[in-house]
Each structure stands twice: as C-alpha cells, then as structure tokens.
Amino acid sequence: MNNNEKIKVFIIEDDIYISDMYKIKLEADNYEVNVASDGIEGMKRLEKDIPDVILLDIVMPKIDGFSVLKMIKENDILKNVPVILLTNLSQKENIEKGFELGAASYIIKAHFTPSEVVKKIKEVIEKES
C-alpha cells in the first residue's frame, strides 16, 4: 500500500449508532470506511471490495460474528485480512474463541474510546504488513 492510498476499513456492526460513530471517527482520520449492518450483508460485500482491516461485532442478528470470522478465515480471498473483534462480550471464553478463530485483536467496546480503536487499527495493520 503506498502512502497516497487510504486504509480501507470494513465495519460489520448491527448497532447503527456505534457503526456511525466509528465511521465518522475513521473518516476524520483519513480512512476509507464501508459498513454492513449484519454478517450476511458483510460477507456479500467483502469480496467485492477487499479491505485492509475488518472491525467485526460478535452479537448480531442473522449470523453472529464468530460465524462470520470463521467464514472470512476459510475464504481464500479474505483469509489474510486482519479482523478486529469489536464487542461487549468480555468473558474469557469468548476472547479465547475469537483468537482461536483467527482474530488479530479483540476490543471490548466499553473499554475503548473511538480514538483508541483507531490506534489499535494502526497497530494491527503495521503488524500484518
């Protein structure tokens, strides 16, 4: 990725308020942002415009984030895209499951400000590149 290209972030989050908050913050920091409100929509759109990083909620209607993460990691086109789980599930077993399924990071929404999430995205992208 050259310095003129914006980092592409794809957010899969069913809470419009939360996805809008992150979209506004990321765009203000010069990221290109796409949003899907559920895992099915997210999977349909991901392959068409492969992002640099995915922010993925776990608790969503239709299909949960763990299932979406598993599909991403089994998809030859998407498997190398880092996924940051962004959730309020803070139980140890959920965190462990997220990493076992291939998440690059696990963020508990209530513990991170949008600025801290942007910082985490930068860290993950630097680590993966």
N, CA, C and O atoms as a DFTB+ gen file, in Angstrom:
516 C
 N C O
     1  1       0.846      -1.179       0.000
     2  2       0.000       0.000       0.000
     3  2       0.888       1.238       0.000
     4  3       1.741       1.379       0.876
     5  1       0.703       2.141      -0.969
     6  2       1.537       3.345      -0.975
     7  2       0.927       4.411      -0.072
     8  3      -0.202       4.277       0.399
     9  1       1.688       5.461       0.157
    10  2       1.271       6.480       1.122
    11  2       0.060       7.296       0.685
    12  3      -0.576       7.952       1.510
    13  1      -0.264       7.260      -0.611
    14  2      -1.404       8.042      -1.087
    15  2      -2.725       7.293      -0.927
    16  3      -3.796       7.900      -0.961
    17  1      -2.648       5.982      -0.752
    18  2      -3.869       5.192      -0.616
    19  2      -4.409       5.277       0.805
    20  3      -3.661       5.207       1.780
    21  1      -5.714       5.427       0.895
    22  2      -6.353       5.399       2.207
    23  2      -6.460       3.952       2.673
    24  3      -6.678       3.045       1.870
    25  1      -6.308       3.750       3.962
    26  2      -6.516       2.428       4.537
    27  2      -8.013       2.157       4.524
    28  3      -8.808       2.988       4.963
    29  1      -8.394       0.976       4.013
    30  2      -9.804       0.610       3.913
    31  2     -10.214      -0.207       5.129
    32  3      -9.628      -1.249       5.425
    33  1     -11.226       0.283       5.823
    34  2     -11.765      -0.402       6.991
    35  2     -13.202      -0.807       6.675
    36  3     -13.993       0.008       6.201
    37  1     -13.530      -2.058       6.938
    38  2     -14.899      -2.539       6.752
    39  2     -15.459      -2.856       8.133
    40  3     -14.901      -3.676       8.861
    41  1     -16.557      -2.210       8.488
    42  2     -17.191      -2.400       9.791
    43  2     -18.452      -3.252       9.611
    44  3     -19.331      -2.924       8.815
    45  1     -18.520      -4.348      10.367
    46  2     -19.738      -5.165      10.372
    47  2     -20.306      -5.059      11.788
    48  3     -19.788      -5.661      12.729
    49  1     -21.378      -4.283      11.917
    50  2     -21.939      -3.921      13.234
    51  2     -23.424      -3.648      13.059
    52  3     -23.811      -2.864      12.193
    53  1     -24.258      -4.286      13.869
    54  2     -25.707      -4.109      13.719
    55  2     -26.236      -2.857      14.403
    56  3     -27.343      -2.417      14.092
    57  1     -25.478      -2.269      15.327
    58  2     -25.915      -1.057      16.016
    59  2     -25.487       0.160      15.190
    60  3     -24.308       0.509      15.136
    61  1     -26.473       0.795      14.548
    62  2     -26.187       1.905      13.633
    63  2     -25.460       3.051      14.342
    64  3     -24.562       3.672      13.772
    65  1     -25.852       3.324      15.581
    66  2     -25.203       4.393      16.341
    67  2     -23.703       4.110      16.467
    68  3     -22.881       5.000      16.249
    69  1     -23.356       2.887      16.814
    70  2     -21.941       2.530      17.002
    71  2     -21.200       2.549      15.675
    72  3     -20.108       3.111      15.590
    73  1     -21.773       1.946      14.634
    74  2     -21.071       1.932      13.340
    75  2     -20.904       3.349      12.794
    76  3     -19.864       3.668      12.218
    77  1     -21.917       4.203      12.970
    78  2     -21.785       5.603      12.528
    79  2     -20.694       6.334      13.301
    80  3     -19.930       7.105      12.721
    81  1     -20.621       6.095      14.601
    82  2     -19.604       6.752      15.435
    83  2     -18.201       6.373      14.943
    84  3     -17.343       7.243      14.791
    85  1     -17.967       5.091      14.695
    86  2     -16.650       4.666      14.217
    87  2     -16.388       5.143      12.797
    88  3     -15.262       5.514      12.466
    89  1     -17.413       5.135      11.957
    90  2     -17.259       5.604      10.574
    91  2     -16.839       7.075      10.566
    92  3     -15.909       7.450       9.852
    93  1     -17.513       7.897      11.346
    94  2     -17.185       9.329      11.404
    95  2     -15.759       9.534      11.904
    96  3     -15.005      10.321      11.331
    97  1     -15.388       8.830      12.970
    98  2     -14.042       8.967      13.545
    99  2     -12.976       8.512      12.551
   100  3     -11.972       9.197      12.358
   101  1     -13.192       7.368      11.925
   102  2     -12.206       6.851      10.976
   103  2     -12.073       7.737       9.739
   104  3     -10.962       7.983       9.268
   105  1     -13.192       8.213       9.218
   106  2     -13.126       9.097       8.048
   107  2     -12.427      10.409       8.399
   108  3     -11.709      10.971       7.571
   109  1     -12.630      10.894       9.607
   110  2     -11.938      12.111      10.051
   111  2     -10.431      11.886      10.120
   112  3      -9.650      12.824       9.964
   113  1     -10.026      10.639      10.354
   114  2      -8.605      10.287      10.397
   115  2      -8.107       9.772       9.047
   116  3      -7.058       9.134       8.968
   117  1      -8.869      10.052       7.985
   118  2      -8.484       9.776       6.599
   119  2      -8.505       8.288       6.216
   120  3      -7.708       7.848       5.387
   121  1      -9.406       7.528       6.815
   122  2      -9.608       6.142       6.413
   123  2     -10.784       6.080       5.459
   124  3     -11.682       6.920       5.515
   125  1     -10.779       5.083       4.582
   126  2     -11.943       4.797       3.744
   127  2     -12.763       3.751       4.498
   128  3     -12.229       2.718       4.901
   129  1     -14.052       4.013       4.689
   130  2     -14.865       3.144       5.542
   131  2     -16.116       2.654       4.816
   132  3     -16.836       3.427       4.184
   133  1     -16.351       1.352       4.927
   134  2     -17.600       0.748       4.465
   135  2     -18.249       0.078       5.665
   136  3     -17.560      -0.393       6.570
   137  1     -19.569       0.036       5.668
   138  2     -20.301      -0.516       6.807
   139  2     -21.359      -1.495       6.315
   140  3     -22.033      -1.257       5.313
   141  1     -21.488      -2.602       7.044
   142  2     -22.584      -3.546       6.824
   143  2     -23.265      -3.741       8.171
   144  3     -22.611      -3.743       9.214
   145  1     -24.590      -3.906       8.139
   146  2     -25.330      -3.987       9.399
   147  2     -25.542      -5.415       9.893
   148  3     -26.101      -5.623      10.970
   149  1     -25.096      -6.404       9.108
   150  2     -25.150      -7.784       9.590
   151  2     -24.125      -8.622       8.828
   152  3     -23.574      -8.188       7.816
   153  1     -23.884      -9.819       9.329
   154  2     -22.850     -10.676       8.765
   155  2     -23.123     -11.145       7.349
   156  3     -22.192     -11.297       6.558
   157  1     -24.381     -11.376       7.018
   158  2     -24.723     -11.833       5.668
   159  2     -24.413     -10.730       4.655
   160  3     -23.774     -10.981       3.633
   161  1     -24.865      -9.521       4.941
   162  2     -24.574      -8.383       4.069
   163  2     -23.065      -8.168       3.991
   164  3     -22.520      -7.919       2.916
   165  1     -22.395      -8.265       5.142
   166  2     -20.948      -8.070       5.187
   167  2     -20.212      -9.052       4.289
   168  3     -19.346      -8.650       3.513
   169  1     -20.545     -10.325       4.385
   170  2     -19.867     -11.335       3.568
   171  2     -20.116     -11.110       2.077
   172  3     -19.211     -11.307       1.266
   173  1     -21.322     -10.702       1.710
   174  2     -21.635     -10.448       0.299
   175  2     -20.774      -9.314      -0.249
   176  3     -20.326      -9.363      -1.394
   177  1     -20.544      -8.285       0.582
   178  2     -19.840      -7.101       0.101
   179  2     -18.320      -7.175       0.260
   180  3     -17.592      -6.481      -0.448
   181  1     -17.845      -7.996       1.169
   182  2     -16.403      -8.040       1.445
   183  2     -15.553      -8.414       0.236
   184  3     -14.539      -7.770      -0.034
   185  1     -15.958      -9.443      -0.487
   186  2     -15.145      -9.905      -1.618
   187  2     -15.121      -8.900      -2.765
   188  3     -14.183      -8.903      -3.563
   189  1     -16.119      -8.055      -2.859
   190  2     -16.187      -7.078      -3.946
   191  2     -15.190      -5.942      -3.742
   192  3     -14.677      -5.380      -4.710
   193  1     -14.918      -5.609      -2.494
   194  2     -14.001      -4.505      -2.193
   195  2     -13.213      -4.901      -0.944
   196  3     -13.583      -4.553       0.178
   197  1     -12.132      -5.628      -1.159
   198  2     -11.372      -6.214      -0.051
   199  2     -10.724      -5.103       0.785
   200  3      -9.958      -4.291       0.266
   201  1     -11.043      -5.080       2.087
   202  2     -10.494      -4.036       2.961
   203  2      -9.099      -4.395       3.467
   204  3      -8.612      -5.504       3.248
   205  1      -8.472      -3.447       4.141
   206  2      -7.181      -3.682       4.791
   207  2      -7.384      -4.266       6.178
   208  3      -6.517      -4.969       6.698
   209  1      -8.529      -3.972       6.773
   210  2      -8.855      -4.483       8.108
   211  2     -10.372      -4.507       8.273
   212  3     -11.091      -3.699       7.684
   213  1     -10.844      -5.456       9.090
   214  2     -12.280      -5.596       9.346
   215  2     -12.530      -5.412      10.837
   216  3     -11.871      -6.043      11.662
   217  1     -13.484      -4.547      11.183
   218  2     -13.974      -4.426      12.558
   219  2     -15.271      -5.223      12.605
   220  3     -16.202      -4.945      11.849
   221  1     -15.333      -6.213      13.489
   222  2     -16.449      -7.154      13.468
   223  2     -17.080      -7.288      14.848
   224  3     -16.416      -7.652      15.819
   225  1     -18.369      -6.988      14.915
   226  2     -19.136      -7.211      16.140
   227  2     -19.415      -8.708      16.248
   228  3     -19.421      -9.412      15.239
   229  1     -19.645      -9.193      17.459
   230  2     -19.953     -10.616      17.632
   231  2     -21.459     -10.858      17.730
   232  3     -21.985     -11.741      17.053
   233  1     -22.155     -10.089      18.561
   234  2     -23.585     -10.316      18.768
   235  2     -24.367      -9.522      17.716
   236  3     -24.501      -8.301      17.802
   237  1     -24.881     -10.264      16.713
   238  2     -25.632      -9.641      15.622
   239  2     -26.775     -10.562      15.219
   240  3     -26.722     -11.766      15.468
   241  1     -27.817      -9.995      14.591
   242  2     -28.904     -10.833      14.094
   243  2     -28.450     -11.622      12.861
   244  3     -27.427     -11.303      12.256
   245  1     -29.198     -12.624      12.505
   246  2     -28.996     -13.461      11.322
   247  2     -27.805     -14.399      11.478
   248  3     -27.963     -15.618      11.396
   249  1     -26.612     -13.844      11.702
   250  2     -25.411     -14.659      11.833
   251  2     -24.449     -13.934      12.775
   252  3     -24.203     -12.738      12.620
   253  1     -23.914     -14.657      13.743
   254  2     -23.055     -13.985      14.729
   255  2     -21.643     -13.773      14.184
   256  3     -21.241     -14.368      13.184
   257  1     -20.911     -12.908      14.874
   258  2     -19.572     -12.543      14.436
   259  2     -18.584     -13.690      14.425
   260  3     -17.687     -13.719      13.583
   261  1     -18.726     -14.638      15.341
   262  2     -17.829     -15.796      15.325
   263  2     -18.001     -16.582      14.024
   264  3     -17.017     -17.029      13.433
   265  1     -19.247     -16.751      13.580
   266  2     -19.511     -17.455      12.316
   267  2     -18.952     -16.670      11.136
   268  3     -18.392     -17.259      10.210
   269  1     -19.098     -15.351      11.161
   270  2     -18.557     -14.501      10.099
   271  2     -17.029     -14.613      10.077
   272  3     -16.432     -14.754       9.010
   273  1     -16.402     -14.551      11.246
   274  2     -14.949     -14.668      11.338
   275  2     -14.480     -16.004      10.754
   276  3     -13.495     -16.052      10.017
   277  1     -15.179     -17.071      11.083
   278  2     -14.836     -18.395      10.566
   279  2     -14.945     -18.407       9.029
   280  3     -14.078     -18.961       8.354
   281  1     -15.998     -17.802       8.482
   282  2     -16.165     -17.750       7.021
   283  2     -15.051     -16.925       6.372
   284  3     -14.543     -17.287       5.311
   285  1     -14.678     -15.824       7.009
   286  2     -13.603     -14.975       6.473
   287  2     -12.306     -15.775       6.418
   288  3     -11.612     -15.764       5.401
   289  1     -11.978     -16.462       7.495
   290  2     -10.705     -17.194       7.574
   291  2     -10.688     -18.434       6.679
   292  3      -9.613     -18.941       6.357
   293  1     -11.863     -18.931       6.272
   294  2     -11.933     -20.066       5.348
   295  2     -12.010     -19.619       3.890
   296  3     -11.997     -20.454       2.987
   297  1     -12.092     -18.314       3.654
   298  2     -12.235     -17.754       2.311
   299  2     -10.853     -17.394       1.774
   300  3     -10.151     -16.576       2.369
   301  1     -10.457     -18.000       0.649
   302  2      -9.114     -17.771       0.096
   303  2      -8.831     -16.304      -0.216
   304  3      -7.689     -15.858      -0.117
   305  1      -9.855     -15.562      -0.588
   306  2      -9.664     -14.147      -0.936
   307  2      -9.513     -13.284       0.317
   308  3      -8.764     -12.306       0.311
   309  1     -10.219     -13.641       1.387
   310  2     -10.286     -12.791       2.580
   311  2      -9.430     -13.263       3.758
   312  3      -9.229     -12.505       4.707
   313  1      -8.926     -14.488       3.716
   314  2      -8.317     -15.094       4.905
   315  2      -7.142     -14.315       5.499
   316  3      -6.858     -14.446       6.689
   317  1      -6.460     -13.511       4.688
   318  2      -5.314     -12.759       5.209
   319  2      -5.663     -11.355       5.682
   320  3      -4.791     -10.621       6.149
   321  1      -6.929     -10.977       5.565
   322  2      -7.359      -9.661       6.048
   323  2      -7.481      -9.738       7.571
   324  3      -8.219     -10.579       8.085
   325  1      -6.767      -8.869       8.302
   326  2      -6.885      -8.914       9.764
   327  2      -8.278      -8.504      10.231
   328  3      -8.874      -7.558       9.716
   329  1      -8.779      -9.243      11.224
   330  2     -10.100      -8.982      11.782
   331  2      -9.937      -8.588      13.246
   332  3      -9.322      -9.305      14.036
   333  1     -10.499      -7.437      13.587
   334  2     -10.530      -6.982      14.975
   335  2     -11.960      -7.175      15.473
   336  3     -12.897      -6.572      14.951
   337  1     -12.113      -8.014      16.477
   338  2     -13.435      -8.192      17.065
   339  2     -13.717      -7.006      17.971
   340  3     -12.914      -6.672      18.841
   341  1     -14.859      -6.375      17.761
   342  2     -15.262      -5.179      18.497
   343  2     -16.597      -5.516      19.153
   344  3     -17.633      -5.527      18.488
   345  1     -16.576      -5.787      20.448
   346  2     -17.745      -6.382      21.090
   347  2     -17.856      -5.971      22.550
   348  3     -16.925      -5.395      23.112
   349  1     -18.977      -6.263      23.149
   350  2     -19.116      -6.081      24.592
   351  2     -19.006      -7.404      25.340
   352  3     -19.147      -7.438      26.562
   353  1     -18.754      -8.491      24.618
   354  2     -18.556      -9.785      25.265
   355  2     -17.154      -9.821      25.875
   356  3     -16.155      -9.879      25.158
   357  1     -17.095      -9.786      27.199
   358  2     -15.787      -9.697      27.850
   359  2     -15.383     -10.987      28.562
   360  3     -14.342     -11.026      29.217
   361  1     -16.187     -12.035      28.445
   362  2     -15.853     -13.285      29.108
   363  2     -14.622     -13.914      28.456
   364  3     -14.444     -13.885      27.238
   365  1     -13.784     -14.482      29.320
   366  2     -12.527     -15.077      28.862
   367  2     -12.745     -16.086      27.735
   368  3     -11.969     -16.117      26.780
   369  1     -13.785     -16.908      27.834
   370  2     -14.002     -17.938      26.811
   371  2     -14.335     -17.322      25.449
   372  3     -13.972     -17.884      24.416
   373  1     -15.021     -16.176      25.436
   374  2     -15.300     -15.502      24.162
   375  2     -14.029     -14.924      23.558
   376  3     -13.816     -15.010      22.348
   377  1     -13.191     -14.339      24.391
   378  2     -11.922     -13.774      23.913
   379  2     -11.056     -14.896      23.336
   380  3     -10.496     -14.758      22.248
   381  1     -10.950     -16.004      24.069
   382  2     -10.153     -17.138      23.594
   383  2     -10.702     -17.695      22.285
   384  3      -9.938     -18.014      21.373
   385  1     -12.022     -17.812      22.191
   386  2     -12.647     -18.317      20.963
   387  2     -12.332     -17.394      19.781
   388  3     -12.036     -17.865      18.683
   389  1     -12.396     -16.078      20.011
   390  2     -12.090     -15.118      18.950
   391  2     -10.682     -15.308      18.408
   392  3     -10.474     -15.326      17.194
   393  1      -9.711     -15.450      19.313
   394  2      -8.330     -15.642      18.867
   395  2      -8.138     -17.007      18.207
   396  3      -7.399     -17.123      17.229
   397  1      -8.799     -18.040      18.732
   398  2      -8.711     -19.382      18.130
   399  2      -9.240     -19.375      16.699
   400  3      -8.723     -20.087      15.839
   401  1     -10.264     -18.575      16.446
   402  2     -10.846     -18.488      15.103
   403  2     -10.029     -17.591      14.166
   404  3     -10.316     -17.523      12.970
   405  1      -9.023     -16.909      14.697
   406  2      -8.137     -16.136      13.830
   407  2      -8.202     -14.629      13.957
   408  3      -7.638     -13.925      13.119
   409  1      -8.872     -14.105      14.976
   410  2      -8.925     -12.646      15.150
   411  2      -7.522     -12.097      15.417
   412  3      -6.723     -12.717      16.119
   413  1      -7.239     -10.933      14.851
   414  2      -5.949     -10.274      15.070
   415  2      -5.945      -9.536      16.408
   416  3      -4.895      -9.366      17.027
   417  1      -7.127      -9.099      16.849
   418  2      -7.251      -8.376      18.108
   419  2      -8.687      -8.496      18.600
   420  3      -9.588      -8.870      17.849
   421  1      -8.884      -8.172      19.870
   422  2     -10.198      -8.285      20.494
   423  2     -10.402      -7.036      21.340
   424  3      -9.688      -6.821      22.319
   425  1     -11.370      -6.218      20.966
   426  2     -11.623      -4.960      21.664
   427  2     -12.996      -5.020      22.332
   428  3     -14.001      -5.326      21.691
   429  1     -13.018      -4.724      23.618
   430  2     -14.286      -4.634      24.346
   431  2     -14.750      -3.177      24.238
   432  3     -14.102      -2.269      24.757
   433  1     -15.874      -2.971      23.560
   434  2     -16.357      -1.621      23.237
   435  2     -16.357      -0.675      24.432
   436  3     -15.921       0.471      24.327
   437  1     -16.843      -1.158      25.552
   438  2     -16.994      -0.293      26.720
   439  2     -15.643       0.170      27.285
   440  3     -15.594       1.134      28.049
   441  1     -14.564      -0.500      26.920
   442  2     -13.249      -0.185      27.479
   443  2     -12.386       0.679      26.563
   444  3     -11.300       1.096      26.967
   445  1     -12.841       0.957      25.341
   446  2     -12.038       1.685      24.369
   447  2     -12.801       2.878      23.809
   448  3     -13.983       2.765      23.484
   449  1     -12.135       4.012      23.695
   450  2     -12.719       5.167      23.014
   451  2     -12.521       4.972      21.505
   452  3     -11.695       4.153      21.101
   453  1     -13.256       5.701      20.670
   454  2     -13.017       5.604      19.225
   455  2     -11.559       5.905      18.855
   456  3     -11.015       5.272      17.950
   457  1     -10.927       6.850      19.531
   458  2      -9.516       7.160      19.242
   459  2      -8.616       5.970      19.546
   460  3      -7.659       5.709      18.817
   461  1      -8.920       5.252      20.614
   462  2      -8.132       4.066      20.959
   463  2      -8.360       2.943      19.945
   464  3      -7.450       2.165      19.656
   465  1      -9.567       2.866      19.412
   466  2      -9.848       1.869      18.378
   467  2      -9.037       2.189      17.123
   468  3      -8.480       1.285      16.501
   469  1      -8.966       3.460      16.750
   470  2      -8.156       3.869      15.592
   471  2      -6.692       3.492      15.824
   472  3      -6.025       2.996      14.917
   473  1      -6.207       3.723      17.012
   474  2      -4.821       3.360      17.354
   475  2      -4.612       1.854      17.213
   476  3      -3.586       1.418      16.692
   477  1      -5.565       1.069      17.668
   478  2      -5.483      -0.392      17.570
   479  2      -5.490      -0.825      16.102
   480  3      -4.756      -1.741      15.730
   481  1      -6.302      -0.187      15.270
   482  2      -6.323      -0.497      13.837
   483  2      -4.940      -0.263      13.241
   484  3      -4.432      -1.104      12.499
   485  1      -4.330       0.874      13.563
   486  2      -2.982       1.172      13.061
   487  2      -1.982       0.109      13.500
   488  3      -1.164      -0.345      12.700
   489  1      -2.046      -0.289      14.769
   490  2      -1.135      -1.318      15.288
   491  2      -1.302      -2.633      14.543
   492  3      -0.313      -3.259      14.161
   493  1      -2.541      -3.056      14.333
   494  2      -2.803      -4.326      13.652
   495  2      -2.312      -4.276      12.218
   496  3      -1.693      -5.230      11.747
   497  1      -2.574      -3.180      11.512
   498  2      -2.142      -3.064      10.111
   499  2      -0.622      -3.074      10.028
   500  3      -0.060      -3.734       9.154
   501  1       0.059      -2.352      10.924
   502  2       1.522      -2.333      10.920
   503  2       2.083      -3.726      11.191
   504  3       3.056      -4.143      10.564
   505  1       1.464      -4.438      12.125
   506  2       1.924      -5.780      12.481
   507  2       1.727      -6.760      11.313
   508  3       2.556      -7.641      11.086
   509  1       0.629      -6.596      10.582
   510  2       0.290      -7.517       9.491
   511  2       1.055      -7.223       8.202
   512  3       1.169      -8.095       7.340
   513  1       1.577      -6.008       8.060
   514  2       2.228      -5.674       6.789
   515  2       3.708      -5.932       6.793
   516  3       4.379      -5.695       5.789
